[in-house]
Amino acid sequence: MPQPVTSQPGTATVRSRVRIPLTFPDGYRAEAEVFTFHGLADGAEHLALAFGAAAQGRTTDGGTPLVRLHSECLTGDVFGSDRCDCGPQLRESVERIAEAGGYLLYLRQEGRGIGLYNKLDAYALQDSGLDTYDANTALGLPEDGRDYTAAAQMLGALGVTGVDLLSNNPDKAAQLAALGITVEQRVPTGVHLNDSNVRYLRAKVERTGHSIELSRLVG
């Protein structure tokens, strides 16, 4: 797991913003205001997508924006892989944030921070019986190498100090809180279960305490 954050992040600034209409494969459409940034701690090209009231520069109805930190997953987000739940979570998150008003931070953290090629190597190890975390460590890599300092910087640049966090992952909430972002509540996503990802989802529940209600769906 990532080391606990012990200092506050430096300041980032908005580099640009552009409006992009989005259409998903199922026909759902949403209008996003997409932000890029200067000064992010890791130097990566992360994006913030504002939806609903946040895209109009207005305060959300409840006063606290709904925010999703979504780690890039080429296989799931783009190609529709069933080995994870990333693509369905992305689709769900956009609709829920568009309704509530808030931000989706699209973070370039493929494979929980290990990169695309390493993730595919880990898939091969999972095929031999290892779970998603043990496969990473068998490659000499961290179970989860993600650091959310840049996410906190992005929120700061957008003027966001408190969030309703759309996530099943307690580590995201803990890191944001340590970085000075108030997490008013953690809102779980739906359970996107299929025959190919049940071992993956079970590992997230059992190994890292994700709030995924698998027990009512699988034995």
N, C-alpha and C positions, 0 to 999 in steps of 0.2 A: 504494500500500500504506500501511497505518497507520504513523505514525512510531514508532520504537523507544521503548519505555517506559523512562523514566529515573528514576522514583521509585516508592516503595512506596505502595500504595493506602491510604486511610483505612479506619477500622474500620466495618463494617456489622454489624447485629444482626438476628436472626430476629424478624419481626413477628408471624407466625402460622403455624400448621401445621394441615393438615386431610387426612384420608384420603379418597382418591377411587378408586373402582374404574373401570378403563379397559377398554373393549371396542373393538377395531379392526374395520374392515370385513370382514377375512377371518376374524373370529371369535376371534382371539387376545385373551386377557384377562390383565390384570395389575393388581395393587394398588399404588397409589402414595401415598406420604406427600408432600404438596405444601407447600412452604415459600414464604412471602413475606418481604420484608426491609425494614428501615429503613436509610437512610444510604448507598444505592448512589450511586456517583459521578455517573452520568449521569441519575439521577432517573427512570429507566424502570421499568416494572412487570415485571421479570424474575421467573421462577419456577425453583425447584429441585424436581425430582421424585426422591424417594428410592425405590429398589426393592430387593427382596431383604433381605439382612442389614442394609443401611443404613436401610431403612424401619423395622426393628425396633430401631434404635439400637445394633446390634451391629457389631463389626469384621468385615470380610469375611474369608473363609477365607485368602486370600493376604496379608491385612494392608493391601493398597492397593486402594482402591475403583476400579472402572471408571467413568470419567466421560466424558460426551459434552457438548460445547458445541454446541448446535443452534440456529442462527439461524432465527428465525421465517420461514416461507414460506407465506403464505396460499394462494397458487395451488397449491403442491405438497402441503402438509400437509393442507389442508382439501378442496380441490377435485380433488386427484389429477392435477394437470398433469403431462404427460410432457415438458415442456421442461426439466426439471431432474431431479435424483435425490433431492430433499429428502424427499418423502413416504416413499419406500422406505427411505431412511436412518433416518428417525425410527422407523418400524416395526421395523426391524432392531435399532436401538439399544436400544429398550425391552426387547425380548426378551433381548438379550445382557446388558444391565445387570441385569435381573431374575434371570438365572441366576447372574451373577458377584457381584452385590451392588455398589451404587454409586449414582451420581446422573446424571440428565439435567438440564442447565441449559438451560431454554428461554428464549432471549435475544431481545428485541424489536428485531431488527436486520434488518428486511425488506430484501431486495435488496442484501445485503452492506452494509447501513447507509445506503442511499440512499432508502428508503421505497417504499411500494407503487406510487404513481402514477408515480414516476420509473422504477421497475423495469419497469412496463408500457410506458412510453415507450422504454426501452432495448430491450425485446422488438421493438418496431416497427423500430428501427434494425438489430437483428440480422436481421430479415427481409429487409433490404436488403443484407446481406452482412457486416456487422461482427460480430466476436466479442463475447462477453459483457463483456470488459474494455474494448475500444475503444468499445463502445456507451455505457458509463458515462462515459468521458472525453469523448466527443462531446457529451454533455449538460452538460459542465463540472463533472462530479462525479468523485470518486476511483474508481479501479478497485475498491478494497475499502476502505470507510470504517469497518470494524469495529475497535473498541477493546475489549479483554477485561478492563479494570480491574474492572468490576462483577462479572465472573465470578470473578475472584480474590477479591474481597471476599465474595462468596456462599460460596465454598469456605471462607474463613477463618471466617465466621460459623457454618458447620457443623462446624468443628473439623478440616477436611481440609487437610493441609499437603503431601501427595504423592498423585499420581494415576497410574493407567494411562489414558492419553488415547485415547479411541475417535475417531479422526479421520484423514483423509487429508491434512489441511492443515498443513504445517510451521509456518506463521505462528502458528497457535493455540498450539502447543507453545512456540515462541520467546517469545511474549508472556507466557504463564503463567510461564515460567521467570524472565523479567525482573521479574515481579511477585511473586516469592518463593514460587511453587508448584513443588514438585519434580515433574517429569514423569519417572516411572520408565521408562516406555516409551510409544511411540505405536503404537496398534493400529489398522490400517486397517479400514475398513468393506468390505463387499462391493461389487462393481461392478454398479450398477443401470442397465444400458444398454438403450435403446430407439431406434427410428428417429428420434425427435424430439429426443433429447438428446446425440447422438454428438458434434456440433460443440461443444456446451457442455462436455462432459467432456474432450474433446481440448484445449480451451483451458485448462482447469484444470491439466492435466498439463504442457502446453508453456509456459504463461505463468507459473504460480505453483508448479510443482513438486509438485502433489498426487500422492500415491502410489496411483494408480488404474491397474491393470494392463490397459490398453486394447489393448496391442500383440497380445495373444493372442486378442483378440476381434474387432478390426477391422483392416483394412489401412491 
